[in-house]
């Protein structure tokens, strides 16, 4: 269905926001979300984590001049069922599947298999 990924180690073309995802970037994006979910400004803290750890590009917004990678990529976590959609649950909240991925009970391959079954 998708062409081969042009990036070594990356396995799944996700959507127009994420492009390509691998286990490392997916895990750490979810980890950043869970780690900073209860902070006073979770978006800023998540952005700082993602940028400081070279997980995603800063995606500096032209309107604000501020980096906002989280805004651009957070939907990947909800699309994979790893967090509840922030349209439904305002606070960033990992799902049971997301928690299982964070603690290693379920792996990247299983997450991708579940997504394929959803399609």
The 8 nearest C-alpha neighbors of each residue, nearest first, counted from 0:
[[1, 2, 3, 12, 11, 115, 118, 4],
 [2, 0, 3, 12, 4, 11, 13, 10],
 [3, 1, 4, 0, 12, 5, 11, 10],
 [4, 2, 5, 1, 10, 11, 12, 6],
 [3, 5, 6, 2, 10, 9, 11, 12],
 [4, 6, 3, 7, 9, 2, 8, 10],
 [5, 7, 4, 9, 8, 10, 19, 3],
 [8, 6, 9, 5, 4, 10, 21, 3],
 [7, 9, 6, 10, 21, 4, 22, 20],
 [10, 8, 21, 7, 6, 20, 19, 11],
 [9, 11, 21, 4, 8, 20, 12, 19],
 [12, 10, 19, 20, 13, 9, 21, 4],
 [11, 13, 19, 18, 14, 20, 1, 10],
 [14, 12, 18, 11, 19, 17, 20, 15],
 [15, 13, 16, 18, 17, 12, 19, 75],
 [14, 16, 18, 17, 13, 12, 19, 72],
 [17, 15, 14, 18, 72, 71, 75, 13],
 [16, 18, 14, 19, 15, 72, 13, 20],
 [19, 17, 14, 15, 12, 13, 16, 20],
 [18, 20, 12, 17, 11, 13, 9, 21],
 [21, 19, 11, 9, 25, 24, 17, 10],
 [22, 20, 9, 23, 24, 25, 10, 19],
 [21, 23, 25, 107, 24, 26, 20, 9],
 [24, 22, 26, 21, 25, 27, 20, 54],
 [23, 25, 27, 26, 21, 22, 54, 28],
 [26, 24, 28, 22, 23, 27, 21, 29],
 [27, 25, 29, 23, 24, 28, 22, 30],
 [26, 28, 30, 24, 29, 25, 31, 23],
 [27, 29, 31, 25, 30, 26, 24, 32],
 [28, 30, 32, 26, 27, 31, 33, 25],
 [29, 31, 27, 33, 32, 28, 34, 26],
 [32, 30, 34, 28, 29, 45, 33, 27],
 [31, 33, 29, 30, 35, 34, 36, 45],
 [34, 32, 30, 36, 31, 35, 29, 93],
 [33, 35, 31, 32, 30, 36, 37, 45],
 [34, 36, 41, 38, 32, 37, 33, 31],
 [37, 35, 91, 33, 41, 32, 38, 34],
 [36, 38, 35, 39, 41, 90, 34, 91],
 [39, 37, 41, 35, 40, 36, 44, 34],
 [38, 40, 41, 37, 36, 35, 44, 42],
 [41, 39, 38, 42, 43, 44, 35, 37],
 [40, 42, 44, 38, 35, 43, 36, 45],
 [43, 41, 45, 44, 40, 46, 69, 70],
 [44, 42, 46, 45, 41, 40, 47, 67],
 [43, 45, 41, 47, 46, 42, 48, 35],
 [44, 46, 48, 42, 47, 31, 43, 41],
 [47, 45, 43, 49, 44, 48, 69, 68],
 [46, 48, 44, 50, 45, 49, 51, 43],
 [47, 49, 45, 51, 46, 50, 52, 44],
 [50, 48, 54, 46, 52, 47, 51, 55],
 [49, 51, 53, 47, 52, 48, 57, 55],
 [52, 50, 48, 53, 49, 47, 54, 46],
 [51, 53, 50, 49, 54, 48, 55, 47],
 [54, 52, 50, 51, 55, 49, 56, 48],
 [53, 55, 49, 52, 24, 50, 56, 27],
 [56, 54, 53, 49, 50, 57, 68, 24],
 [55, 57, 58, 50, 68, 54, 53, 49],
 [56, 58, 66, 68, 59, 50, 67, 55],
 [59, 57, 66, 68, 56, 67, 60, 71],
 [58, 60, 66, 65, 57, 64, 67, 61],
 [61, 59, 64, 62, 63, 65, 66, 58],
 [60, 62, 64, 63, 59, 65, 58, 66],
 [61, 63, 60, 64, 65, 59, 66, 67],
 [64, 62, 65, 60, 61, 59, 66, 67],
 [63, 65, 60, 61, 59, 62, 66, 67],
 [66, 64, 59, 63, 60, 67, 61, 58],
 [67, 65, 59, 57, 58, 60, 68, 64],
 [68, 66, 69, 70, 58, 59, 46, 65],
 [67, 69, 71, 58, 57, 70, 46, 72],
 [70, 68, 72, 73, 67, 71, 46, 42],
 [71, 69, 67, 68, 72, 73, 42, 74],
 [70, 72, 68, 69, 73, 16, 67, 74],
 [73, 71, 69, 74, 70, 75, 16, 17],
 [74, 72, 69, 75, 76, 70, 71, 77],
 [73, 75, 77, 76, 72, 78, 71, 84],
 [74, 76, 78, 73, 77, 72, 79, 17],
 [77, 75, 81, 79, 74, 78, 82, 73],
 [76, 78, 80, 82, 74, 79, 84, 75],
 [79, 77, 75, 80, 76, 74, 81, 84],
 [78, 80, 76, 77, 81, 75, 114, 110],
 [79, 81, 77, 78, 82, 76, 96, 94],
 [80, 82, 97, 76, 94, 79, 77, 96],
 [83, 81, 93, 77, 94, 92, 76, 80],
 [82, 84, 77, 92, 94, 85, 88, 93],
 [83, 85, 86, 77, 87, 88, 82, 74],
 [86, 84, 89, 88, 87, 83, 91, 90],
 [85, 87, 84, 88, 89, 83, 90, 77],
 [88, 86, 85, 84, 89, 83, 90, 91],
 [87, 89, 85, 90, 86, 84, 83, 91],
 [90, 88, 85, 87, 86, 91, 84, 92],
 [91, 89, 88, 92, 85, 36, 37, 83],
 [92, 90, 36, 89, 85, 93, 32, 82],
 [91, 93, 82, 83, 90, 94, 36, 33],
 [94, 92, 82, 97, 81, 98, 83, 33],
 [93, 95, 97, 82, 96, 81, 83, 98],
 [94, 96, 98, 97, 99, 93, 81, 82],
 [97, 95, 99, 94, 98, 81, 100, 80],
 [98, 96, 81, 94, 100, 93, 99, 95],
 [97, 99, 101, 95, 100, 96, 93, 102],
 [100, 98, 104, 96, 102, 97, 101, 105],
 [101, 99, 105, 97, 103, 98, 102, 104],
 [102, 100, 98, 99, 103, 97, 30, 26],
 [101, 103, 99, 100, 104, 98, 105, 97],
 [102, 104, 100, 105, 101, 99, 106, 98],
 [105, 103, 99, 102, 100, 106, 101, 98],
 [106, 104, 100, 103, 99, 109, 107, 110],
 [105, 107, 109, 108, 100, 103, 110, 104],
 [106, 108, 110, 109, 22, 111, 105, 100],
 [109, 107, 111, 110, 106, 112, 105, 22],
 [108, 110, 112, 106, 111, 107, 113, 105],
 [111, 109, 107, 113, 108, 112, 114, 106],
 [110, 112, 114, 108, 109, 113, 115, 107],
 [113, 111, 109, 115, 114, 110, 108, 116],
 [114, 112, 116, 110, 115, 111, 109, 117],
 [115, 113, 117, 111, 112, 116, 110, 79],
 [114, 116, 112, 118, 117, 113, 111, 110],
 [117, 115, 113, 114, 118, 112, 111, 110],
 [118, 116, 114, 115, 113, 112, 79, 111],
 [117, 115, 116, 114, 113, 112, 111, 79]]
